[in-house]
Amino acid sequence: ILIEEVIKSGKSPFGLSALLFRSFSQLLAVKSLAKKGESGAGIRQRLGLSPWLAQKYLASAERFSVEVGIDITDPHE
């Protein structure tokens, strides 16, 4: 439904796809660095994130399971 709204508004659905991909990629990067013991400040610096955005990703990464991401992207499971 969101993509339909984007198309109806005249905007490219590729922009939304790119935004979702970037957000998911950054979430995975934060999750990976946190799992390796990197501090919040270190993660923020390595990924070039603002303090606010880094905090949001860290909070999301704590609730996110990589296995859930794999299940979501694999249509055969």
Disulfide bonds with the S-S distance in Angstrom:
none
